[in-house]
Amino acid sequence: MKALYDLPAPAKLNTFLHITGRRADGYHLLQSAFMLIDWCDHLHLELRPDGIISREDLGDASSTPLPPEDLCVRAARALQAGLPHGHPARRLGVHIGLHKRIPAEAGMGGGSSDAATCLLGLNRLWKLHKPLPDLQRIGLSLGADVPFFLQGRNAWVEGIGEQITPIDLPEARFLVTKAPMGLPTAQIFGHPALPRGTAPAIMTGFVASQGRDSTEIYSFGCNDLQAVAGSLCPGVPQGLDWLTSQSPDLSTGSVRMTGSGSAVFGLWRGGSVCPTPPPGFVARICSNMPAHPLWGWARQG
């Protein structure tokens, strides 16, 4: 019997996202709360004995073929390349079957989550037993969000995305919708109109607010990228308007864009039936998750 795994890769939402400055090297300083949700891609990892890393599309949420060198393949190659010469696992490979459900260019971290799940899965499939910090160093070389998905908890995130502090968030459901068009992250962060001087928030104040009402913590702050994104992508304000129209089933104070867009979301108080979004949009009612489904794997190696 071949060794294989079928593994989830959950999306994230930014409950808020503030840009507090910019370093001399051009990287932006941010503050955000990253929240895992149950909208997931799925990876099928099958051991290969020949050292080859291959990938197959098992379904793509956007119906657009994935590039041959996506983040899953890059993660596998980086993990393999980092092994010492002569290590027995250097002779091993993997066939990656990727079922994309998380929309691309949505600000939901789908590609980064896929890479993190690939690293966690291969750490076991190849019997490497690498500790979490080693995987996070590889993950950071692939993208700023990958270490978050590897550490496996909802988190307060600062710096350029590398300062990650686990936090607990109240259980809640969210109505999430994504416009037909996406937004490249670099285009948003490079825009001259992007605010870059929001006053830093205090993590203890943010966490303390959840003791009163989940509406308050999920209405905290804003997304500093939203106005610029809306000027570049009409689907962002259209999605925000549609969410606001779902009141009173949706808390309008929580309506905002996630990450660099173009997905938007709000705190959902209604039933289990998802309302019909505007033509071309996708929408889903999601629950947040206290931890990544593979959270234990990251600690057991």
N, C-alpha and C positions, 0 to 999 in steps of 0.2 A: 504493500500500500504506500502510495506517495505521501510525503509529508506536506501538509497544506493548512492554511488558515483562511477563514472568512471573517473579516474584521471591519468594524464601523469607523468612520471618520466624521465626527460631528462638526457642524458649523458653529460660528460664534456670532454674537451681536455685541456691539459697543453700546453700553447703556448711556454713555456720554463720551465725548472725545474733545479735549481741549489742546490747542497748540500753545505752549508756554514760552517758546523761544526757538532759536535756530543756531546751531553750532557753526564754527568757522568753516568746517568742511562741508557745509550745506545740509547736513542732516537736521531734521526738525525734532525738537523736544516736545514730548506730549505727556498728557495724563489721560487715563481712560480706565473704565471698568470693563473687562472682557467677560462675557457670559456664554457658556456652552448651551446649545439648544439641540433638540432631538431631530433636526433636519440633517440627515447624514448621507455621505457617500459610503460606498462599500468596496473594500479591496479583497480580492482573492489572491493569496500568495501560495504558489506551488514551487517546491524545491526543485532546482535543476542541479545535476551533478557536474555540469560542464563549464561552470564559471560565467555563463552567458546571462545577461539581464535583458529580458524581453517584456513587452507590454501589449495587452489586448484591450480594446474598448468593449466593455460589456453593456454600454448604454450611456448616452451623454445627454444631460438635462437640456443642453442648448441645441442638440442635433448637429453640432459642429465638431468635426473630427479633432481629437486632441493631438497636440504636437508630439512627435516621436520622443522628444527629450523633455517631457513634462517633469514636475517636481518629484513625482514618485520615482521615476527612473534616475533623476539626478541624486535623490536621497540614497538609493540603493548603490549607485556608483561611488558616492562619497564614502559610504560606510565600508564598502569593499576596498576602496583605495587606501583607506586609513589603517588597514590591517598590516601587521608586520610581514615582510617577505618570509615565506616558509610557513606562515600560519595555515593550518589545514582548511580553514573556511575560505581562503582565497581561491580555492578550487571549486567553491560552490557558487551557484547562481540562483536566479528566481524568475519565474514567469508571473507577471503582475496582471491580473484582470481587474480593471477599474470600472465600476458602475457609478457614473456621475449623476447625482441627484441635486447637489447644491449648485445653484446657478453661478456661472463665471462672471467676473467683473461686477460682483454684487456687494463687496465689502464684508462678506461673511466668512472669509478665510478658507474657502474650500480647498484650494491648492496646497496651502500650508498645512491644513489638517491631514490631507492625503499623505504628504511627506512625513508628518509625525507618525501617523499610523504605520506607514511603511517601515520607518526606522524601528518602531517598537516591535513590529511583527518579525522583521529580519533579525533583530537582536535575539529572538527566541528560535526562529527557524534555523538560523546558522549556529545557534548555541554559543553566542559570543559572550553573554553575561556582562555586557558593558554597563557601568553605572549611569544613572540619569545625567549627571553633569557632562559625561563624555558625549552622550547623545545630543544634549542641548548645544554643545559647541559645534557639532556637525550641523544641527538644525539652524543655528544662527547664520551659518555660512550660506544657507539656502534661502532664508527669508526671515524678516524680523518677527513674524507671528509664529513661526514653527516652535520655538522654545515654550511658548504659552501652551500649545496643544500637548507638548511632551510632558509638561509638569502636571497637567491633568486636573486642575481646579479652576473655578472662577477666580479672577484675579484683578487686583489693582496694578496697573501697568504704568511705568514712568520711563524717563530717559528717551532713548530712541526705540523703546520697546523691549529692552533687555532687562529692565528692573521689574521683577514679577513678584508680587506678594499675594499669596492665596487669601481669599476672603469668602465668607458665606453670604449668599444672597437669598432673599425670601422666595419660596416657590411661587411661580406665576406662569401664566400663558400669554403668548404674544401673537398678534396677527402680523404676518410678514408678507410683503409683496415686493416684486422685482419687475422693473420696467423691461421692455424688450431689448433696449440698448444698454450697454455697460459703460463703465468709466475706467480708463487706465489710471492707476494710482499716481504715476509720475506726472500726468497732466494736471492733476489736482494740486499736488504739492509744489509744482513749479509755477503755479498761477500767481501773478503779482498781487491780486486782490485778496489772497488768503490771509486771514488774521493770524498773526504770529506772536501775540503778546498778551494772551489771556492770563489773568492772575492765577497762580497755582492754588489748587484746592488742597484740603487737608484730608487724608485718608480716614482718620478716626471720625471726623465729622460726617463723612459720607456713610461709613459703616453704621454709625450710631443712628442715622436717620431711618434705618430699616426697622428699628424697634417700635415705630409708631404705625406706619401704614406703607404697604408696598407701593402705593401710588406715589408717595413722596420720594422714595429712593429711585424709582424708575422715571421720575420727572426731574431728577437732579441734573443741573448743567445743561449743555447743549452739544451739538456736533459742529465744531468750528469749520468743517469742510463743507457743510451743507449748502451754504449760499453759493459758493463757487461751483459746486457740483450742479446745483439747480440751473445756473446760468449756462452751463455746458450741455446739460442733458434735460430736456423738457419732461422726461419721464419721472424725474425726481419730484418736482412740485406737483405733477399730476398724481403720483402715488401718495404723496402727503395729503393732498386734498381728498382723495378717495378714503384714506384711513380716517381722517377727521369726520367725514360724512357718516361713519359707522357709529358715532356716539348715539345713545349712551352705552352701547355694548363695549366701546373702546374708550379708554381714558385719554382724552385729547391732549392733556399736558405731557404725556409720555411719547407723543408722536415725533419721530425723528429719523434721520438717515443713519445707517450703520457703516462704520469705517469710512472708506472713500466712495461708497455707493456702488451701484445705484439702488440697492435694496433699502426699503424703509419699513418701519415697524411701530407698533404701539401696544400698550398693555391691554390685553383682551379680557373682558368680563362676561362675554356672551356664551352661547352654547358651543356644541362641538361641530356644527356645520359651518364650513368656511363660506363667507359671502363671495359672490362672483366679482372678480376684479375687472378693471377696464380691459378692453380688447388687447390681446398681446401680452398682458401682464400674467405672471404666475403669482399665486398666493397660497399661504398655508398657515394654519394655526399650530404654533409650536409651544412646547413646554421647555422651561429651562431645566438644566441638569446640575446636581450638586457636584458631580465629578465626571471625568471622561470614563467611558465604559472600560477602557484599558488602564485605568489609573493604577491598579495593583501591579500591572506588568512593568510600569516605569520604575517601581521600587524593588521589584524582585529580580530584574535583569534577565 
